[in-house]
Amino acid sequence: MEVHLTPDQEAFVRQAIETGRFHRVEEAVHEALSLWEERERKRAEFLATLDDAKASLARGEGRTITQQSMRELAEDVKQRGQARLASEQPAPR
């Protein structure tokens, strides 16, 4: 396979090799493809979660968000956070 990089991309790869980040161009390309694969995997997972959420809403499983429900959620998160912090504190001597 032959790949053509832009001049900026070539300079970027060259600099990475010169600074010791990579030893060969192939290593840089491999790293780039690995990162791209990871990003695409995360994107697919996110889209699947979004589809699940849409299906849940379609089944009527959602709930209406109001200022009161947001206050209650914030209070619940605050209480759980405080309880977690308290459980992580060392016991008094």
SELUMPA-945628 format. One record per atom (N, C-alpha, C): residue number from 1; atom name; y, z, x. Coordinates in pm, 1 decimal, padded with zeros to 6 digits. Atoms other than C-alpha are relative to their C-alpha. Layout:
BEGIN
[NUM; "CA"; [Y; Z; X]]
...
% end
This chain:
BEGIN
[1; "N"; [-00117.4; 00000.0; 00084.5]]
[1; "CA"; [00000.0; 00000.0; 00000.0]]
[1; "C"; [00123.8; 00000.0; 00089.1]]
[2; "N"; [-00123.6; 00006.1; -00076.8]]
[2; "CA"; [00341.1; -00086.0; 00128.4]]
[2; "C"; [00112.5; 00055.4; -00086.5]]
[3; "N"; [-00109.4; -00064.6; 00072.6]]
[3; "CA"; [00641.7; 00122.8; 00027.2]]
[3; "C"; [00129.8; -00026.5; 00074.1]]
[4; "N"; [-00130.4; 00023.9; -00060.1]]
[4; "CA"; [01005.2; 00036.2; 00087.4]]
[4; "C"; [00094.5; 00111.6; -00042.7]]
[5; "N"; [-00094.3; -00108.1; 00026.7]]
[5; "CA"; [01252.1; 00322.6; 00114.8]]
[5; "C"; [00142.4; -00052.4; 00013.7]]
[6; "N"; [-00140.8; 00033.1; -00017.9]]
[6; "CA"; [01626.9; 00303.5; 00078.6]]
[6; "C"; [00042.0; 00047.4; 00138.9]]
[7; "N"; [-00046.8; -00048.8; -00130.7]]
[7; "CA"; [01825.1; 00349.4; 00399.8]]
[7; "C"; [00022.2; 00151.2; 00001.4]]
[8; "N"; [-00019.8; -00144.9; 00006.3]]
[8; "CA"; [01918.8; 00701.5; 00286.3]]
[8; "C"; [-00133.2; 00074.6; 00003.9]]
[9; "N"; [00131.7; -00063.0; -00000.2]]
[9; "CA"; [01555.0; 00787.7; 00219.8]]
[9; "C"; [-00063.0; -00007.1; 00139.3]]
[10; "N"; [00052.8; 00013.4; -00135.7]]
[10; "CA"; [01453.2; 00652.1; 00558.9]]
[10; "C"; [00066.4; 00099.4; 00095.0]]
[11; "N"; [-00072.5; -00095.7; -00085.6]]
[11; "CA"; [01723.9; 00861.6; 00727.6]]
[11; "C"; [-00046.5; 00141.9; -00028.4]]
[12; "N"; [00046.2; -00133.2; 00039.6]]
[12; "CA"; [01607.9; 01166.4; 00534.3]]
[12; "C"; [-00135.5; 00030.8; 00063.7]]
[13; "N"; [00133.2; -00017.4; -00058.8]]
[13; "CA"; [01248.5; 01119.6; 00648.2]]
[13; "C"; [00009.8; 00010.3; 00151.8]]
[14; "N"; [-00017.6; -00002.7; -00145.2]]
[14; "CA"; [01357.0; 01045.2; 01005.0]]
[14; "C"; [00051.9; 00136.0; 00045.9]]
[15; "N"; [-00055.2; -00130.8; -00036.7]]
[15; "CA"; [01561.0; 01365.3; 01014.5]]
[15; "C"; [-00106.7; 00108.6; -00011.3]]
[16; "N"; [00106.7; -00098.8; 00016.2]]
[16; "CA"; [01264.7; 01565.8; 00883.4]]
[16; "C"; [-00098.4; -00005.8; 00116.5]]
[17; "N"; [00090.8; 00015.3; -00114.8]]
[17; "CA"; [01048.5; 01426.5; 01162.9]]
[17; "C"; [00067.3; 00050.7; 00126.9]]
[18; "N"; [-00072.8; -00042.6; -00121.0]]
[18; "CA"; [01314.5; 01483.9; 01429.2]]
[18; "C"; [00013.9; 00151.7; 00008.9]]
[19; "N"; [-00015.4; -00145.7; -00000.6]]
[19; "CA"; [01357.3; 01847.4; 01323.9]]
[19; "C"; [-00134.3; 00072.5; 00001.2]]
[20; "N"; [00131.7; -00061.9; -00008.0]]
[20; "CA"; [00981.5; 01905.0; 01329.3]]
[20; "C"; [-00060.6; 00037.8; -00133.1]]
[21; "N"; [00055.8; -00032.0; 00132.5]]
[21; "CA"; [00932.4; 01943.8; 00956.0]]
[21; "C"; [-00129.2; -00077.7; -00024.3]]
[22; "N"; [00118.7; 00084.8; 00007.8]]
[22; "CA"; [00683.6; 01655.8; 00967.1]]
[22; "C"; [-00018.9; -00068.7; 00135.0]]
[23; "N"; [00028.2; 00072.2; -00123.6]]
[23; "CA"; [00512.6; 01472.0; 01250.3]]
[23; "C"; [-00004.2; -00150.3; -00021.2]]
[24; "N"; [00013.1; 00142.9; 00029.3]]
[24; "CA"; [00462.5; 01138.3; 01076.8]]
[24; "C"; [00059.3; -00029.0; -00137.7]]
[25; "N"; [-00055.8; 00043.5; 00128.2]]
[25; "CA"; [00614.2; 00942.2; 00790.5]]
[25; "C"; [-00099.5; 00028.0; -00112.7]]
[26; "N"; [00103.0; -00020.6; 00102.3]]
[26; "CA"; [00284.1; 00966.9; 00603.5]]
[26; "C"; [-00001.8; 00143.4; -00050.9]]
[27; "N"; [-00003.9; -00140.6; 00041.6]]
[27; "CA"; [00311.7; 01346.0; 00599.6]]
[27; "C"; [00113.3; 00023.5; -00098.7]]
[28; "N"; [-00115.0; -00016.3; 00089.5]]
[28; "CA"; [00655.4; 01325.9; 00438.3]]
[28; "C"; [-00029.2; -00062.3; -00136.4]]
[29; "N"; [00033.7; 00067.4; 00125.7]]
[29; "CA"; [00531.8; 01078.8; 00176.8]]
[29; "C"; [-00103.7; 00081.1; -00077.1]]
[30; "N"; [00102.9; -00083.5; 00064.7]]
[30; "CA"; [00227.5; 01295.9; 00106.8]]
[30; "C"; [00064.5; 00122.2; -00066.0]]
[31; "N"; [-00069.9; -00116.9; 00055.7]]
[31; "CA"; [00452.6; 01599.5; 00056.3]]
[31; "C"; [00079.1; -00038.4; -00124.4]]
[32; "N"; [-00079.2; 00046.1; 00114.4]]
[32; "CA"; [00681.0; 01402.7; -00175.4]]
[32; "C"; [-00089.4; -00026.4; -00120.6]]
[33; "N"; [00091.2; 00028.4; 00110.7]]
[33; "CA"; [00387.2; 01282.8; -00384.5]]
[33; "C"; [-00061.7; 00127.2; -00056.5]]
[34; "N"; [00054.0; -00127.9; 00047.7]]
[34; "CA"; [00241.6; 01633.6; -00402.2]]
[34; "C"; [00100.2; 00071.7; -00089.7]]
[35; "N"; [-00103.9; -00062.5; 00081.9]]
[35; "CA"; [00572.4; 01766.9; -00532.9]]
[35; "C"; [00017.4; -00073.1; -00132.0]]
[36; "N"; [-00012.0; 00080.5; 00121.7]]
[36; "CA"; [00594.6; 01481.5; -00782.1]]
[36; "C"; [-00116.3; 00030.7; -00094.7]]
[37; "N"; [00116.5; -00033.8; 00082.1]]
[37; "CA"; [00240.0; 01553.4; -00904.0]]
[37; "C"; [00016.0; 00137.0; -00065.9]]
[38; "N"; [-00020.5; -00135.1; 00054.2]]
[38; "CA"; [00323.9; 01922.1; -00948.0]]
[38; "C"; [00103.4; -00002.4; -00111.6]]
[39; "N"; [-00104.4; 00009.4; 00102.3]]
[39; "CA"; [00641.5; 01839.0; -01139.8]]
[39; "C"; [-00053.8; -00066.2; -00126.1]]
[40; "N"; [00057.2; 00069.0; 00116.1]]
[40; "CA"; [00451.0; 01599.8; -01367.2]]
[40; "C"; [-00099.9; 00088.7; -00073.3]]
[41; "N"; [00094.9; -00092.4; 00063.6]]
[41; "CA"; [00179.4; 01861.6; -01428.7]]
[41; "C"; [00075.9; 00102.6; -00084.2]]
[42; "N"; [-00080.7; -00097.7; 00073.4]]
[42; "CA"; [00443.4; 02117.1; -01529.0]]
[42; "C"; [00065.4; -00064.0; -00121.4]]
[43; "N"; [-00061.4; 00071.4; 00111.6]]
[43; "CA"; [00614.7; 01857.5; -01747.2]]
[43; "C"; [-00101.5; -00017.9; -00113.4]]
[44; "N"; [00104.8; 00018.8; 00100.3]]
[44; "CA"; [00285.6; 01781.4; -01925.4]]
[44; "C"; [-00032.1; 00131.2; -00070.0]]
[45; "N"; [00025.0; -00131.9; 00060.2]]
[45; "CA"; [00223.0; 02153.9; -01978.5]]
[45; "C"; [00111.8; 00037.5; -00095.7]]
[46; "N"; [-00113.4; -00031.6; 00085.9]]
[46; "CA"; [00572.9; 02196.7; -02120.2]]
[46; "C"; [-00006.1; -00081.4; -00128.4]]
[47; "N"; [00006.9; 00084.5; 00118.6]]
[47; "CA"; [00530.6; 01901.6; -02355.4]]
[47; "C"; [-00112.1; 00044.1; -00093.3]]
[48; "N"; [00109.6; -00050.7; 00082.5]]
[48; "CA"; [00195.9; 02041.0; -02474.7]]
[48; "C"; [00042.1; 00126.5; -00073.0]]
[49; "N"; [-00050.6; -00122.6; 00063.5]]
[49; "CA"; [00360.5; 02377.2; -02542.1]]
[49; "C"; [00098.5; -00033.7; -00110.2]]
[50; "N"; [-00096.4; 00043.5; 00100.5]]
[50; "CA"; [00639.6; 02201.9; -02727.9]]
[50; "C"; [-00072.1; -00056.2; -00122.1]]
[51; "N"; [00078.7; 00052.2; 00111.9]]
[51; "CA"; [00384.0; 02014.4; -02938.9]]
[51; "C"; [-00063.5; 00113.2; -00078.9]]
[52; "N"; [00059.0; -00116.3; 00067.2]]
[52; "CA"; [00209.9; 02345.7; -03015.4]]
[52; "C"; [00104.0; 00071.3; -00085.5]]
[53; "N"; [-00106.5; -00067.5; 00073.7]]
[53; "CA"; [00541.0; 02499.8; -03121.4]]
[53; "C"; [00039.0; -00079.8; -00123.6]]
[54; "N"; [-00034.1; 00084.5; 00115.0]]
[54; "CA"; [00624.7; 02204.4; -03345.7]]
[54; "C"; [-00108.3; 00009.3; -00107.5]]
[55; "N"; [00110.9; -00011.7; 00095.0]]
[55; "CA"; [00280.5; 02223.9; -03506.8]]
[55; "C"; [00003.0; 00135.3; -00070.0]]
[56; "N"; [-00009.9; -00133.6; 00057.1]]
[56; "CA"; [00325.0; 02596.9; -03559.8]]
[56; "C"; [00109.6; 00004.9; -00105.9]]
[57; "N"; [-00109.4; 00004.8; 00097.9]]
[57; "CA"; [00657.4; 02537.5; -03732.6]]
[57; "C"; [-00039.3; -00080.5; -00122.4]]
[58; "N"; [00044.4; 00084.2; 00111.7]]
[58; "CA"; [00502.5; 02263.1; -03945.2]]
[58; "C"; [-00095.4; 00075.3; -00092.1]]
[59; "N"; [00090.7; -00082.7; 00080.5]]
[59; "CA"; [00240.1; 02514.8; -04060.7]]
[59; "C"; [00072.2; 00116.2; -00066.9]]
[60; "N"; [-00076.8; -00108.2; 00060.3]]
[60; "CA"; [00518.4; 02751.7; -04164.1]]
[60; "C"; [-00011.0; 00131.0; 00074.5]]
[61; "N"; [00019.1; -00122.5; -00076.5]]
[61; "CA"; [00448.2; 03001.7; -03888.4]]
[61; "C"; [00126.2; 00047.0; 00071.1]]
[62; "N"; [-00124.4; -00039.0; -00065.3]]
[62; "CA"; [00805.5; 03011.8; -03762.8]]
[62; "C"; [00068.9; 00112.2; -00075.7]]
[63; "N"; [-00078.2; -00100.6; 00070.3]]
[63; "CA"; [01057.6; 03274.8; -03850.8]]
[63; "C"; [00147.5; -00031.0; 00017.6]]
[64; "N"; [-00142.7; 00026.0; -00001.6]]
[64; "CA"; [01422.9; 03258.4; -03927.8]]
[64; "C"; [00067.2; 00094.4; 00098.8]]
[65; "N"; [-00073.8; -00079.1; -00098.3]]
[65; "CA"; [01652.2; 03374.6; -03651.1]]
[65; "C"; [00136.7; 00033.0; -00059.5]]
[66; "N"; [-00129.7; -00046.4; 00049.1]]
[66; "CA"; [01946.4; 03582.3; -03763.1]]
[66; "C"; [00062.5; 00088.8; 00106.6]]
[67; "N"; [-00063.1; -00092.8; -00094.9]]
[67; "CA"; [02196.9; 03800.2; -03583.1]]
[67; "C"; [-00076.3; 00131.4; 00002.3]]
[68; "N"; [00075.2; -00126.2; 00006.6]]
[68; "CA"; [02000.1; 04103.0; -03702.5]]
[68; "C"; [-00132.2; -00010.4; 00074.9]]
[69; "N"; [00128.2; 00013.9; -00070.0]]
[69; "CA"; [01667.9; 03967.0; -03576.1]]
[69; "C"; [00021.7; -00009.1; 00151.7]]
[70; "N"; [-00030.7; 00005.7; -00142.8]]
[70; "CA"; [01831.1; 03891.1; -03239.7]]
[70; "C"; [00033.3; 00138.5; 00053.6]]
[71; "N"; [-00029.1; -00138.2; -00041.9]]
[71; "CA"; [01967.6; 04247.7; -03219.9]]
[71; "C"; [-00129.3; 00079.5; 00014.4]]
[72; "N"; [00127.3; -00071.6; -00003.9]]
[72; "CA"; [01620.6; 04382.4; -03298.7]]
[72; "C"; [-00083.5; -00043.3; 00121.3]]
[73; "N"; [00073.4; 00049.6; -00116.0]]
[73; "CA"; [01462.9; 04160.2; -03035.0]]
[73; "C"; [00059.9; 00056.1; 00128.9]]
[74; "N"; [-00066.7; -00052.3; -00119.1]]
[74; "CA"; [01721.9; 04266.4; -02776.3]]
[74; "C"; [-00031.6; 00148.9; 00018.1]]
[75; "N"; [00031.4; -00143.6; -00008.1]]
[75; "CA"; [01660.1; 04633.1; -02857.7]]
[75; "C"; [-00144.6; 00022.1; 00042.9]]
[76; "N"; [00141.2; -00010.8; -00037.4]]
[76; "CA"; [01283.8; 04585.7; -02831.6]]
[76; "C"; [-00018.8; -00030.3; 00148.7]]
[77; "N"; [00010.5; 00035.7; -00142.2]]
[77; "CA"; [01317.3; 04414.0; -02492.2]]
[77; "C"; [00057.9; 00112.4; 00086.1]]
[78; "N"; [-00063.3; -00109.2; -00074.0]]
[78; "CA"; [01550.8; 04689.5; -02374.7]]
[78; "C"; [-00092.9; 00121.6; 00007.5]]
[79; "N"; [00089.0; -00116.9; 00002.4]]
[79; "CA"; [01308.9; 04964.9; -02480.9]]
[79; "C"; [-00123.0; -00022.5; 00087.2]]
[80; "N"; [00116.8; 00028.5; -00083.1]]
[80; "CA"; [01012.1; 04793.4; -02317.9]]
[80; "C"; [00036.8; 00002.2; 00147.9]]
[81; "N"; [-00046.2; -00002.1; -00138.5]]
[81; "CA"; [01212.4; 04745.9; -01997.6]]
[81; "C"; [00020.3; 00141.2; 00050.4]]
[82; "N"; [-00021.7; -00139.4; -00039.5]]
[82; "CA"; [01316.1; 05110.4; -01990.5]]
[82; "C"; [-00132.5; 00073.3; 00016.3]]
[83; "N"; [00131.2; -00064.1; -00010.8]]
[83; "CA"; [00957.9; 05221.1; -02052.5]]
[83; "C"; [-00071.0; -00045.3; 00126.9]]
[84; "N"; [00063.0; 00051.1; -00122.3]]
[84; "CA"; [00835.9; 04997.6; -01770.8]]
[84; "C"; [00061.6; 00064.5; 00123.3]]
[85; "N"; [-00066.2; -00063.4; -00113.0]]
[85; "CA"; [01097.3; 05134.0; -01531.9]]
[85; "C"; [-00040.1; 00145.4; 00012.8]]
[86; "N"; [00037.7; -00141.6; -00002.3]]
[86; "CA"; [01010.5; 05490.2; -01629.3]]
[86; "C"; [-00143.1; 00017.6; 00052.6]]
[87; "N"; [00139.0; -00011.8; -00046.4]]
[87; "CA"; [00640.1; 05427.2; -01564.4]]
[87; "C"; [-00013.2; -00031.5; 00148.1]]
[88; "N"; [00004.4; 00035.4; -00141.2]]
[88; "CA"; [00720.8; 05288.5; -01218.2]]
[88; "C"; [00067.9; 00105.4; 00087.6]]
[89; "N"; [-00070.0; -00104.0; -00076.3]]
[89; "CA"; [00927.4; 05592.8; -01114.6]]
[89; "C"; [-00105.0; 00096.4; 00058.5]]
[90; "N"; [00092.7; -00099.2; -00056.7]]
[90; "CA"; [00751.3; 05831.2; -00873.7]]
[90; "C"; [00012.4; 00132.6; -00074.7]]
[91; "N"; [00001.3; -00128.7; 00068.5]]
[91; "CA"; [00652.2; 06161.6; -01023.3]]
[91; "C"; [00085.3; 00099.3; 00076.4]]
[92; "N"; [-00082.4; -00100.5; -00069.2]]
[92; "CA"; [00894.0; 06450.2; -00950.6]]
[92; "C"; [-00088.4; 00095.6; 00080.2]]
[93; "N"; [00078.2; -00089.7; -00087.5]]
[93; "CA"; [00780.9; 06684.2; -00673.1]]
[93; "C"; [00014.2; 00141.7; -00038.7]]
% end
